[in-house]
Amino acid sequence: MPYEPPPELAELTLAEIAEQVAARKLPPVEGWAPQKTGDSGMRIAADGSWFHDGTPIARPAMVRAFSGLLKRDDSGQHWLVSPFEKLAIAVEDAAFVAVDAARREDGIAFRLNTDELIVAGPDNRLRAEGDAETPALYLHVRRGCEARLNRSTYQQLADIALAEGDDWTVESMGERFSLQP
């Protein structure tokens, strides 16, 4: 069966976005405790591109599949986890890239480079890093992994913040987030 990406954020209500989020079936990585560890030979570049042994992974379906197996431990190390082994994966900045954002009712939804939809809120917090000259915004995705907002998505979020006030904050699902580091 061919892959069908979710519709564009501009076409969805918050309820429809929530349905899309709930419909994604992810492997139960949290419940797996493999004893075997190793190195995957994989790297996620700062722009969200995936590589294996220096060669780009060109199939988006493979990237989507691998992304569902990702977790980050307390030391910041990213892992690809299966029931039998966990393999280290090098991540230059963040495991995902947020490529679109939209205000929908009381939430702000994001599309990731893997076509996944995330709504910012208590479980998916926004975090500002860097400084005033080079700010960086990150969205918690799951299992310690984050998405860095790309430039156009940062601009979309800044537009939302400015439309709603002048304090450079946004609110989503009852949580307030600062866009300033």
Residue frames as qw, qx, qy, qz and C-alpha x, y, z in Angstrom:
[[0.000, 0.890, 0.456, 0.000, 0.00, 0.00, 0.00],
 [0.425, 0.495, -0.038, 0.757, 1.53, 3.36, -1.02],
 [0.327, -0.376, -0.444, 0.745, 2.30, 5.98, 1.61],
 [0.022, 0.781, 0.395, 0.483, -0.07, 8.92, 1.85],
 [0.279, 0.054, -0.391, 0.875, 1.29, 11.93, 3.72],
 [0.014, -0.660, -0.621, 0.421, -1.15, 13.83, 5.91],
 [0.273, 0.834, 0.341, 0.336, -2.82, 16.85, 4.31],
 [0.322, 0.419, -0.182, 0.829, -1.17, 20.25, 4.56],
 [0.205, -0.320, -0.618, 0.688, -1.59, 22.01, 7.91],
 [0.180, 0.099, -0.071, -0.976, -3.47, 24.86, 6.23],
 [0.517, -0.131, -0.601, -0.594, -6.25, 22.40, 5.34],
 [0.543, -0.253, -0.788, 0.144, -6.73, 20.84, 8.80],
 [0.469, -0.747, -0.007, -0.471, -8.58, 21.80, 11.99],
 [0.166, -0.557, 0.717, -0.383, -7.01, 21.09, 15.38],
 [0.816, -0.064, 0.451, -0.357, -9.35, 18.10, 15.82],
 [0.879, 0.463, -0.099, -0.051, -8.24, 16.69, 12.44],
 [0.292, 0.681, -0.609, 0.284, -4.59, 17.22, 13.39],
 [0.491, -0.400, 0.653, -0.416, -5.20, 15.40, 16.69],
 [0.931, 0.178, 0.212, -0.240, -6.74, 12.49, 14.73],
 [0.688, 0.619, -0.361, 0.112, -3.65, 12.32, 12.50],
 [0.038, -0.622, 0.680, -0.386, -1.36, 12.31, 15.55],
 [0.695, -0.207, 0.556, -0.406, -3.39, 9.57, 17.27],
 [0.913, 0.350, 0.011, -0.209, -3.50, 7.46, 14.10],
 [0.423, 0.658, -0.611, 0.116, 0.30, 7.15, 13.91],
 [0.945, -0.325, -0.004, -0.038, 1.24, 3.79, 15.31],
 [0.171, 0.770, -0.586, 0.184, 4.76, 3.86, 16.71],
 [0.741, 0.033, -0.649, 0.171, 6.75, 0.84, 17.88],
 [0.634, -0.755, -0.112, -0.128, 6.76, 0.43, 21.69],
 [0.549, 0.523, -0.433, 0.488, 10.43, 1.41, 21.99],
 [0.323, -0.643, 0.376, -0.584, 9.93, 2.49, 25.62],
 [0.885, -0.284, 0.229, -0.288, 9.24, -1.13, 26.62],
 [0.901, 0.323, -0.225, 0.182, 12.27, -2.63, 24.89],
 [0.434, -0.813, 0.388, 0.028, 15.47, -3.26, 26.86],
 [0.888, 0.389, -0.211, 0.122, 17.96, -4.80, 24.42],
 [0.721, -0.596, 0.197, 0.294, 21.28, -5.91, 25.89],
 [0.694, 0.141, 0.346, 0.615, 23.26, -5.73, 22.65],
 [0.084, 0.920, 0.047, -0.380, 24.59, -2.29, 21.66],
 [0.666, 0.084, 0.403, 0.622, 26.60, -1.05, 18.73],
 [0.019, 0.503, -0.153, -0.850, 27.03, 1.70, 16.16],
 [0.638, 0.569, 0.475, -0.207, 24.51, 2.07, 13.35],
 [0.465, 0.013, 0.471, 0.750, 26.91, 3.86, 10.97],
 [0.105, 0.754, 0.542, 0.356, 24.10, 6.40, 10.56],
 [0.241, -0.229, -0.180, 0.926, 24.08, 10.17, 10.90],
 [0.131, 0.837, 0.527, 0.070, 21.36, 12.80, 10.84],
 [0.389, 0.234, 0.048, 0.890, 22.71, 16.08, 9.45],
 [0.008, -0.323, -0.373, 0.870, 21.63, 19.46, 10.81],
 [0.365, 0.141, -0.304, -0.869, 19.33, 19.93, 7.79],
 [0.769, 0.039, 0.383, -0.511, 17.47, 16.67, 8.62],
 [0.710, 0.438, -0.500, -0.230, 19.15, 14.53, 5.93],
 [0.850, -0.353, 0.381, -0.088, 19.90, 10.95, 6.93],
 [0.435, 0.642, -0.625, -0.089, 23.11, 9.13, 5.96],
 [0.938, -0.260, 0.228, -0.015, 24.36, 5.56, 6.31],
 [0.771, -0.167, 0.321, 0.524, 28.10, 5.04, 6.02],
 [0.188, -0.416, 0.246, 0.855, 28.36, 8.49, 4.39],
 [0.002, -0.209, -0.727, -0.654, 25.72, 7.78, 1.73],
 [0.407, -0.031, 0.149, -0.901, 22.41, 9.67, 1.82],
 [0.258, 0.293, 0.911, -0.134, 19.35, 7.56, 2.59],
 [0.121, 0.027, -0.414, -0.902, 17.26, 8.48, -0.43],
 [0.343, -0.398, -0.783, -0.334, 14.07, 6.61, 0.40],
 [0.302, -0.428, 0.202, -0.828, 11.75, 8.77, 2.58],
 [0.852, -0.304, -0.269, -0.332, 9.92, 5.61, 3.71],
 [0.766, 0.006, -0.478, 0.430, 13.15, 4.30, 5.27],
 [0.126, 0.313, -0.336, 0.879, 13.73, 7.59, 7.07],
 [0.595, -0.394, -0.038, -0.699, 10.14, 7.54, 8.40],
 [0.899, -0.190, -0.392, -0.041, 10.59, 3.92, 9.56],
 [0.606, 0.104, -0.459, 0.641, 13.91, 4.62, 11.31],
 [0.087, -0.431, 0.189, -0.878, 12.56, 7.81, 12.91],
 [0.745, -0.428, -0.187, -0.476, 9.93, 5.77, 14.73],
 [0.894, -0.164, -0.342, 0.240, 12.71, 3.79, 16.44],
 [0.354, 0.512, -0.305, 0.721, 14.65, 6.81, 17.73],
 [0.550, -0.795, -0.254, 0.024, 15.22, 7.77, 21.33],
 [0.307, 0.659, -0.373, 0.577, 17.69, 10.01, 23.14],
 [0.686, -0.386, -0.531, 0.313, 19.10, 9.14, 26.54],
 [0.361, -0.899, -0.169, 0.181, 19.89, 11.48, 29.43],
 [0.547, -0.436, 0.283, 0.656, 23.46, 11.97, 28.20],
 [0.314, 0.703, -0.151, -0.620, 22.18, 13.25, 24.83],
 [0.126, -0.233, 0.880, 0.393, 23.11, 10.14, 22.83],
 [0.716, 0.250, -0.078, -0.647, 20.59, 9.16, 20.14],
 [0.325, -0.160, 0.932, 0.035, 19.78, 5.48, 19.59],
 [0.648, 0.081, -0.479, -0.586, 17.94, 3.36, 17.06],
 [0.389, -0.220, 0.790, -0.419, 16.20, 0.75, 19.20],
 [0.678, 0.000, -0.595, -0.431, 14.80, -2.66, 18.31],
 [0.853, -0.448, 0.030, -0.265, 13.75, -5.47, 20.65],
 [0.961, 0.000, -0.064, 0.268, 17.17, -7.10, 20.09],
 [0.625, -0.052, -0.033, 0.778, 19.71, -4.25, 19.95],
 [0.035, 0.966, 0.169, -0.193, 20.21, -0.53, 20.27],
 [0.693, 0.236, 0.189, 0.654, 22.54, 1.19, 17.86],
 [0.212, -0.637, -0.080, 0.737, 24.08, 4.62, 18.34],
 [0.445, 0.678, 0.416, 0.411, 23.23, 7.20, 15.70],
 [0.355, -0.190, -0.052, 0.914, 25.10, 10.49, 15.29],
 [0.094, 0.852, 0.502, 0.116, 22.85, 13.57, 15.30],
 [0.431, 0.305, -0.027, 0.849, 24.45, 16.90, 14.37],
 [0.171, -0.264, 0.157, -0.936, 21.73, 19.11, 15.89],
 [0.615, 0.026, 0.470, -0.633, 18.24, 17.65, 16.31],
 [0.408, 0.056, 0.902, 0.134, 16.77, 14.36, 15.11],
 [0.316, 0.666, 0.659, 0.148, 13.94, 16.12, 13.25],
 [0.116, -0.033, 0.123, 0.985, 13.30, 19.42, 11.48],
 [0.255, 0.653, 0.592, -0.397, 9.99, 21.29, 11.85],
 [0.289, 0.082, 0.537, 0.788, 9.14, 22.46, 8.33],
 [0.215, -0.486, -0.433, -0.729, 5.70, 24.06, 8.80],
 [0.090, -0.256, -0.695, 0.666, 3.61, 25.58, 11.60],
 [0.240, -0.452, -0.457, -0.728, 0.02, 26.73, 11.90],
 [0.235, -0.025, 0.561, -0.793, -2.18, 28.17, 14.65],
 [0.442, -0.289, -0.721, -0.450, -5.34, 26.10, 15.02],
 [0.597, -0.682, -0.347, -0.242, -7.80, 27.09, 17.75],
 [0.478, -0.838, 0.240, -0.105, -5.88, 26.83, 21.06],
 [0.842, -0.246, 0.365, 0.312, -2.97, 24.85, 19.61],
 [0.254, 0.782, -0.452, -0.346, 0.03, 25.35, 17.36],
 [0.946, 0.101, 0.308, 0.029, 0.67, 22.41, 15.06],
 [0.041, -0.714, 0.595, 0.366, 3.94, 21.54, 13.36],
 [0.943, 0.327, -0.027, -0.051, 4.81, 19.29, 10.43],
 [0.547, -0.594, 0.511, 0.297, 8.17, 17.55, 10.63],
 [0.246, 0.570, -0.642, -0.450, 10.49, 16.61, 7.79],
 [0.083, -0.030, 0.995, 0.043, 9.18, 13.03, 8.26],
 [0.359, -0.324, -0.538, -0.690, 5.57, 14.21, 7.56],
 [0.378, -0.414, -0.761, 0.327, 4.70, 13.65, 11.21],
 [0.188, -0.709, -0.162, -0.660, 2.35, 16.15, 12.86],
 [0.462, -0.237, -0.606, 0.603, 2.99, 17.42, 16.41],
 [0.210, -0.845, -0.255, -0.422, 0.96, 19.86, 18.50],
 [0.261, 0.354, -0.513, 0.737, 2.98, 21.96, 20.98],
 [0.636, -0.599, -0.156, -0.461, 1.81, 21.62, 24.55],
 [0.619, -0.652, 0.387, -0.205, 2.63, 20.02, 27.91],
 [0.899, -0.100, 0.397, 0.153, 4.07, 16.86, 26.29],
 [0.669, 0.407, 0.273, 0.558, 5.64, 18.61, 23.31],
 [0.256, -0.859, -0.115, 0.429, 7.29, 21.72, 24.69],
 [0.518, 0.771, -0.030, 0.370, 9.01, 24.47, 22.72],
 [0.664, -0.575, 0.016, 0.477, 12.49, 25.46, 23.89],
 [0.353, 0.921, -0.093, 0.134, 14.48, 28.55, 22.85],
 [0.797, -0.319, 0.130, 0.496, 18.30, 28.33, 22.66],
 [0.544, 0.457, 0.161, 0.685, 21.14, 30.40, 21.27],
 [0.214, -0.408, -0.235, 0.856, 21.21, 34.16, 21.66],
 [0.327, 0.725, 0.277, -0.540, 19.36, 37.19, 20.29],
 [0.186, 0.620, -0.513, -0.564, 21.54, 37.22, 17.15],
 [0.418, 0.202, -0.829, -0.311, 21.25, 33.50, 16.39],
 [0.626, -0.146, 0.498, -0.582, 18.19, 32.07, 18.13],
 [0.332, 0.080, -0.900, -0.271, 17.21, 28.43, 17.71],
 [0.669, -0.151, 0.275, -0.675, 13.83, 26.95, 18.60],
 [0.193, 0.128, -0.971, -0.059, 13.32, 23.27, 19.37],
 [0.744, -0.178, -0.045, -0.642, 10.12, 21.25, 19.75],
 [0.352, -0.246, 0.885, -0.180, 10.12, 18.09, 21.87],
 [0.587, 0.127, -0.584, -0.546, 8.85, 15.24, 19.68],
 [0.919, -0.298, -0.074, -0.247, 9.11, 12.08, 21.82],
 [0.946, -0.159, -0.068, 0.275, 11.52, 9.93, 23.82],
 [0.501, -0.629, 0.135, 0.579, 13.88, 12.87, 24.37],
 [0.469, 0.203, 0.495, 0.703, 14.15, 13.62, 20.64],
 [0.086, 0.712, 0.209, -0.665, 13.57, 17.13, 19.34],
 [0.528, 0.610, 0.420, 0.416, 12.86, 18.96, 16.10],
 [0.250, -0.380, 0.016, 0.890, 14.65, 22.19, 15.28],
 [0.405, 0.796, 0.372, -0.252, 12.42, 24.75, 13.61],
 [0.572, 0.232, 0.338, 0.710, 13.80, 25.69, 10.21],
 [0.145, -0.101, -0.005, 0.984, 14.01, 29.34, 9.23],
 [0.306, -0.276, -0.452, -0.791, 10.58, 29.61, 7.57],
 [0.562, -0.496, -0.661, -0.044, 8.86, 27.74, 10.43],
 [0.389, -0.329, -0.372, 0.775, 10.58, 30.03, 12.96],
 [0.057, -0.051, -0.181, -0.980, 9.19, 32.98, 10.94],
 [0.454, -0.422, -0.625, -0.474, 5.69, 31.45, 10.99],
 [0.554, -0.494, -0.586, 0.323, 5.91, 31.10, 14.77],
 [0.255, -0.191, -0.147, 0.936, 7.23, 34.66, 15.14],
 [0.220, -0.250, -0.402, -0.853, 4.28, 35.91, 13.05],
 [0.543, -0.515, -0.648, -0.140, 1.88, 34.04, 15.36],
 [0.488, -0.398, -0.434, 0.644, 3.58, 35.56, 18.43],
 [0.107, -0.062, 0.051, 0.991, 3.45, 39.11, 17.01],
 [0.337, -0.367, -0.544, -0.675, -0.21, 38.74, 15.98],
 [0.613, -0.537, -0.579, -0.038, -1.11, 37.70, 19.52],
 [0.487, -0.850, -0.077, 0.185, 0.95, 40.23, 21.50],
 [0.370, 0.844, -0.309, 0.236, 4.30, 41.92, 21.77],
 [0.548, -0.678, 0.471, -0.133, 6.05, 39.76, 24.37],
 [0.409, 0.502, -0.745, -0.159, 7.51, 37.17, 21.96],
 [0.325, -0.085, 0.900, -0.277, 5.59, 34.29, 23.50],
 [0.548, -0.040, -0.573, -0.609, 3.05, 31.86, 22.11],
 [0.537, -0.141, 0.657, -0.510, 0.49, 29.70, 23.86],
 [0.581, 0.145, -0.682, -0.421, -0.49, 26.21, 22.78],
 [0.704, -0.263, -0.655, -0.081, -2.69, 23.71, 24.58],
 [0.583, -0.788, -0.181, -0.083, -2.61, 25.80, 27.75],
 [0.738, -0.353, 0.049, 0.574, 1.19, 26.17, 27.88],
 [0.188, 0.976, -0.071, -0.088, 3.08, 29.42, 27.26],
 [0.839, -0.014, 0.182, 0.513, 6.43, 29.33, 25.47],
 [0.071, -0.864, 0.173, 0.468, 8.99, 32.08, 24.99],
 [0.799, 0.563, 0.085, 0.191, 10.57, 32.48, 21.56],
 [0.145, 0.875, -0.376, 0.269, 13.53, 34.31, 23.05],
 [0.759, 0.077, -0.548, 0.342, 16.59, 32.49, 24.40]]
